[in-house]
Amino acid sequence: MNISTEEIRAHIDTPLFRMISQTADELQMECYLIGGYVRDFFLFRPSNDIDVVAIGKGTVLATAIARKLGKEAHLTLFKNFGTAQIKYKEYEIEFVGARKESYRSDSRKPIVEDGTLEDDQRRRDFTINAMAFCLNSERFGELLDPFGGMQDLEDLIIRTPLDPDITFSDDPLRMMRAVRFATQLGFDIYPDSFDAIDRNKERISIVSMERITEEMNKIILSPKPSVGFILLEKTGLLEILFPELTALKGVETKEGVGHKDNFYHTLSVLDNIARETDDLWLRWSALLHDIAKPVTKRWDPKLGWTFHNHNFIGAKMIPHLFRRMKLPQNEKMKYVQKLVSLHMRPMQLVEDEVTDSAVRRLLFDAGDDIDHLMTLCEADITSKNPVKVRRFVSNFKILRRKLREIEEKDRVRNFQPPVDGNEIMTLFGLPECREVGVLKTAIKDAILDGIIPNEHDDAYRYMLVLAEEMGLKPVKEG
Ligand code: CTP
C-alpha cells in the first residue's frame, strides 16, 4: 500500500488530534495513535474508537486533555489498570501507558510494567492491530510498524507479532478475535498462528462467555459468516464452545442412502440469509434452525432418513443454549424459538396445495414475523439442483402473493378472536373452564378455515349455535 506520511498527516490533521498532540508535547510525553483506528485508516473504514498509547502515564495525559476539552468531555480513570477513557462528542478515546505485560496462567488479567512503544506493540494481538501513528508535533503522522502489519494488511493475513503461543496464552480471547477478524475482513490466519489456536484452545475456558459471545455475534454479523464457523470448527474451538453445532457435521449412509451434511447446509443457510438481512436474531435463527437434527435423526426403512419434529425439539433447546451463551432470555430468544419451530411451514405449504386456510393459519402463527420467516425459508433452499430451486423460488413467489392477498382480506396476522373468553364467561355465567377454551378454539378455527368472517357478530352467532349443542344456556340475553 503506497500511503505516504503526508497522507496520514492530512488524515489525522483534525483539531482533536492536534490538541492531543500539543498536550503530549507540553507534558513532554511521547504519544501515539494505535490499534483499530490505525488499521481501519488503511482499510478505509472510518472509526470513532480511538486508542492512544503514551510513553508514560496514560492517565496523566487523559486528565490534561479532558481538562482542555471542557464540559463536553467525560473522563473515566481506571486507576487499577492505569488506563483512562474520554467520551467526547461522537468519539471514545482510550488512553494507556505503554506496557510490558506478562500474564498469570489462570487469568486474563495482566501484571503490568512500564515499557517502550515497541514493548507495547509486541504485546498486542495482531500485527495489523499493532501499527502506530506518532502524534507528537515533530513526528506527527509517522508510521511505526516494527512487526510488518502493513505487509500483512496487503497480504490479507492475521498474524501475531510475538510467538503465537505466547500471544494466545496471554489472552485466549484473541483466538476468537483472530477468527472474527479473518471473517470480517476476508483475511487468512497465518499457518503458525492457526496451529497455535489448536494448541491453546482449551485456555478459552478462562474467558468469560459474554466476551466469547460478543465475538461470535460479530462473526454472525459478518458478510460471509460461514468463514468464521469453518475456522472455529477447524481450530477445535467450536467443539468446546458449541458442540451442538459440530454435532451437525458428517454424513451417514444406510442402504446406499445418505443425508446431507447438516453443518455445511446450516452454514450455507446462514450465508444466504446474510445476503438478505443484517438482523442478528434472524441470522441466529438461521444458525439454529436445524440444531435438533442430530438428536432427532432416525433411519426408517420405508422413509429413509428422518428428522421428525426437529423444528419443535430445536425450539426447546434454545433457552438452554441462550443461557449458556449468555444471550438474552427475553423476546429476542422467543423470536428465535418461534422462527426455528415454524421454519418448515412455508416449505410444506408450497410443496402441498396452497389453500387459503393453510395460508391463514401460517399468518396467524407467525404474526408480525411472517416476512422474516419467509426470508429464513428462502435461505433454507440450498439444493444444487437448478430445476428444484427454480420450482421452489417460483412457488415461494406465489405464496408471498397469497399471504399478501389473504392478509389484506382477512387481517389474521395479529388476529385477536372477535369474541373473547371474558365475553363467553359473562354470557354463560361460567368460570374459566374447559368449555370456554373449546368455544374459543372453535371460533378461531372457524375464522382461520374461512367458515365465518373475522367479525364479531358472525363469530357470536357461530358461538351461540355451538354452545347450545354443548348444552350451555346464556344467563342473560346477549
Ligand atoms: N487488543 C489486544 N488484545 C485484545 C484486545 C485488544 O491486543 N484481546 C489491542 C489491539 O491492538 C486492538 C486494540 O487493543 O487493536 C483495541 O481493541 P478493541 O477496541 O477491542 O478492538 P479494535 O482492534 O479496535 O477492533 P474492533 O473495534 O473491531 O473490536
Boltz pocket constraint, residues with backbone or C-beta under 6 A from the ligand:
constraints:
  - pocket:
      binder: B
      contacts: [[A, 34], [A, 35], [A, 36], [A, 37], [A, 49], [A, 51], [A, 123], [A, 124], [A, 125], [A, 126], [A, 129], [A, 130], [A, 171], [A, 173], [A, 174], [A, 177]]
      max_distance: 6.0
